[in-house]
Amino acid sequence: MKRTLIAAYLALLITFVPAFCLVWRSGEAAEDGPGPSPAAAPSVLSVRETALPSPAVTPSDAASPTPSPTPSVSPAAEPVPERLLVKCGPEVYDVDMQEYLIGVVAAEMPAYFEPEALKAQAVAARTYAMYCAATGRHSDAQVCTDYACCQAWISREDMESNWGESFETNYAAISQAVEETKGEYLCYEGEPVFAAFHSSSCGATEDCGAIWNPLPYLVSVPSPETADTVPGFVSQVELSSLDFRDTVLSAYPWADFTGEESSWVGEISLEDSGRVAWAVLGGVEIPGTEIRSLFSLRSTAFTLEYTGSGFLFTVTGYGHGVGMSQHGANLMAAQGSDYTQILAHYYPGTTLVK
């Protein structure tokens, strides 16, 4: 099939795209935003991850972020393309940018979030689509609908199915956010930025350099979420000693668990944001991101303790922690920040192009 379909196929895309290439999050904020790490990063991870909060950034101490200045605005940068080549499964479609973004925002953020948070998400999604197009992630398309690679996307047909009677209200809210930010994106030194985002942070976002290559506009900043404002903000994973040991050994067969169970967990090192940089398990120093993956934790913001009969992870937040926190953006919006202030806070040093 040809890589680019004529515009007349757009209607078919909106209503008949095969279900296997659609992603829906059941009304939850995305765990992590766009997929792979920035160009030249040492590994490919989901753009959304968290660790043990330091005293300075514990959730109970989290306050509203310091008011951010309105970002500088540039009217004379690269224009946003009106259409995109979007890869959905094995096929590539020629899609209107605004229609594409409605599907992305609907898949990545709950429609009931504050209007200014939805607008911030729309700008981040547009920016990330342009970033993907500029970096040539796909040889036959500019962006795909796989959230583990690029961004999630959902068709209007599936929105109707998932939202039911709330469809008209939800669709209108998201469409308005996309339309009111039409043509707007974030850039740094004239280029669209790697607009990472995640669901919720542990009092501060993560520095991009702690996970991928460092970027000057993806540094740790305060984020206002708490257990009182975010459902499921604190979660726990409990394992028997046998399961804990076997999980570590599955990835690190040379780990030593011959001593007392209480000695299996050694030193735990934290990033400046309070997330776990690495921990010694069975005598092996393991990165916090790898521990998160091994034990299916919601973030790398965790404590780990031996309970006498097993091991207990207590986890804060959801996602990799880099870039914009979606729940943080929603709280900032509820506290009076507009989308430009939200974007300036979570992507400091960027320019908002209009």
N, C-alpha and C positions, 0 to 999 in steps of 0.2 A: 504494500500500500504506500502511496506517496507520503513523503515526510510532512508535507504541508497541504492541508485540505483547504479548499476555497471557503470563503466567508460564509457561504450558504450552509456549511456543515455546522456552524456554531449552534444552531438550534438543536441539532442532534446531540451535540456535546452536553448541552445543559440538561437534556431530558433522558438521553439513552446511553450515557457512558456506562460501561459494564461495572457492576457493583464491586468487582474485585479491586478496582483501582481507586475507590473512594475511602476516605478516612473520616470517622466520626468519633467524637470524644464524649458523647452523652452529656453535653452541657458543662463539662469540666474545663477549667483552664488547662492549656497544654502543659504536659510535663516539661518538655523542652521545646524550644523554637526550632528554626531551620536546622537541617541536619549536619553535614560534615563541617569540620573545623576549618578555620581560615586557610588560605593557600599557604603551602609549605609547612603546615603544622605537622608534628611528628606522628600523629595518629588521626584516624577518622572516628569521631564520636558524635552523638546527637547534640545539637546546639541547645539543649535545655539542661543541669546537675546540682550538693551542699555539705558541714561537719560539726563537730563539737563546738558550740558557741563559746567564744571567749567572754570574759566578764564584761568587756566593753560593748558587746553586740548580742547579748542574750535576748531572746524574744521578749522577756518580761521588761527589759529596759528599752526596747525599741520605741523610738518616738518618730514623729513625722519628720521626713527629710528636711534639711535646711532649705528654705525656698530657693529654687533655682532661677537664674536669670533666663529671660527669653533668649533662645538661641539666635545667633546671627542668621540673617535671611539673605539668600542670594537669588536674585531673579534671573541670572544670566548663565546658568550652568546647563549641562546636558539635559535636553527635554526627555520626559518620560515617554517611552514608546507606547503607541496606542494599542498595539496588539503584541501578543507573545506566542511563541511556539511552545506548547505545553505537552510534555510527555506523560501519558496516562497508560500504564501497562506497556504493551508493545507498540502502541500507536502514538502519533504526534498530531496535535490539533492546533490550528490557528485561532487564537482566542482573544476577544476584546479584553484589554487590561482591567477595566473596571469590573466586568463580569467575573473575571478570574479572581480578583481581590475579594469580592463579596463571598465567594466560595471559600477562600482562605480564612478570612476573619471568622466566618461562621464555624469553621472547623477548629480554629485555634483559640477562640475566646468565647465565653458564654455571652449570649446576646443580651442578657439582662444586666451586664456590667454598665457602669456609668458611660454616658455618651462620649466624654472626653477620653476615657480609657479605650473605648472602641476606635476612636480617631487615632490615638497613639498606636494602636495595634495595626490599623490600616496603613499608616505611614511606615511602620517597621516592616510590614509584609511587602509593601511596594518596594521599599529599599532593598530588602533581601532578594526579591525577584530580579531586580536590576543588578545586584551583586553577582548572582548566579549567572546571569546572561553575560556579564562582563568577564567573568573568570573562566567561562567555557567548561562548565561542569559536565555538560552533555554534548556529545558531538553532533547529535541530530535534533536537539531542542535547547531552549534557553532555561527551562525550569521543569521539574517534574512534580507529581502529586504524591510522592512518597515522603512522608514527614521525617523518616530516618535519613533521607538524603537532602531534600529541599524543604518544602512546606506542605502541610496537610491541605486538602481541598475537599469540598463536598458539593454535590450537584444540588440544584434547586429542588429536583424531585425528591432527593433524600432529606432535604431540609423540611419539606412538607410532611414527609413520613415521620420524621423524628419529632417535629414540633407540634404537629396536629393543629389544634385550635389556636395555638400561639404563633402560627406561622406568619400571618400577616404582620403582627406587631414586631416579631423578631426580625423578619426580613426588612421591614422598613427601618428599624434602628441600625442595622448593619449597612444597608444601602446608603443611608444618610451619612454615616461615618465615612464611607468610601467616597461618596460624592463630594462632601465638604472638604476633603483633603486631596481632591483630584490634582494630579501633577506634582504632589509634594513628596520629597524623599530626603534622607539624610546623606550628607557627603562629608568626606574628610580629604583635604588636599585635592579637591576636585573629583573624587571618585566615590561611587556609592559604597556605603560602609557595610561591614559584616554585622547586620542588625540582629544579633542573638537575643533570644528572650527565653523565659522559663516561667513556671507557675508561681512559685513563692520562695522567698529567701528567709534566711535565719537571722534577720536583723541587719544584714548587709549583703550586698551582692558580691560575687567572686571576681577577682582579677583574672582576666583572660589568660595571662601568662601562667597561672597555676594549673591550667588544663591544656591549653594550646599555646601557640605563639603569642607573645604579648602584643597588644594593640593599644595605642594611646587613648582611645575613646572607650575602651572596655576595661575600666578599672573599678575597684571596689568602692561602692557608695552606700550610704545608709538606705534602708528600705523599711517601711513602717508596719509590716505584717506582725501580728501576734496570734497566739492561740485563741484569743477572744474574737478575732476578726476574720480568720481563715479556717473553714471547715477542714478537719483532718491535718491541721498544721503540725501536730505532733503524732507520730506513729511509732509502733513498736514491732520488732521481730524477735521472737524467742525461739531458741533451738536447744535441743538436748546436747549434752557434751559430745555424744557420738556424731550427731549430724554436723555440729560445728567443726569437729576435727576432720570428718570426711570431706566436707565442703572445701576446706583449705587444702587438704591433700590432693583433691581432684585437680587443682591448678598448680600446687607447689608440693609435689610428692617427696621432696627432700626435707619438708618441715618436720620438726621434732616435737612430738607430743608424748614423750615418755615420762615426763615429770608429773607433778600434781596438777590437776585441772586448773586450780587457782593461779598457776604460774604460766598458763598457755598464752595469756595476753601480756605483752610487755609494754614498752614505751609507745605513747601515741603523740605524734607531732601535729601541730595545727598550722594552717595558713593564717595570714593576718586577718582574714575575714571570719575566722573561727571554724572553718571547715577542716576536716581531717586531711592533712597532707599525706601521711603514711602512718601505719601502725605495725608493731612487731607481733605477729601471730605465729606460734610454734617456732619462735626463733628466726622467722623470716620477715624482713621489712617489706611490707606490701603497700602500694599506693592506695590512697583513700578511694580513688575512682574505681580501682580493681575490687576493693572490698565491697563497694556499693553494688557492683555488677554481680559478684559471687553470691551475695546474700539477698539480692533483689531489694535493696534499700531505696527509699524514695529520694534520698539525697546523700551527700557525704557529710552532712552536719549531724553527726551522731555521737552518742556515748556508748561505751561497751563495758559491760560488767558481768562478772561471774556470780551467779545467784545461789550457788551451793549445789544445784542440780543441773545447771545448764548455763547458757549465755544469753544475755538480753541486750539488743540494740534499741536505743531510744533515739528516734530520728526527727529532725526539725526541718520543715520546708519540703519543697518538691521541685526537683530539677537540678541542672548543673550550676545554676546560680549566676551565670554570666549574662550581662546585658539587662534588659528590662524585665523586672518582675511584674507579671500580669496582675497578681493580687495587689502588689504594691502600687501599680499604676491606678488600679480601681480605687484604692484607699486615698491616694493623692487627689484623684478627681473628686471624690466625695468630700474632701477637705478644701476644695476650691481651686485646685491647680487645673489649668487648661492643658490640652495635649502638647502644646509647644514646651511648656514648663516640665511636663513629665518626660518628654524626649530629651530635653536638655539635661535633666537630672540623671537619667540612666545611660545616656550616651554623651558624656561631657566632652566639649571641644569640637563637636560636629556642627555642621551648618545645615540649616533647614532650607532646602531649595524649593522655591515656589515658581 
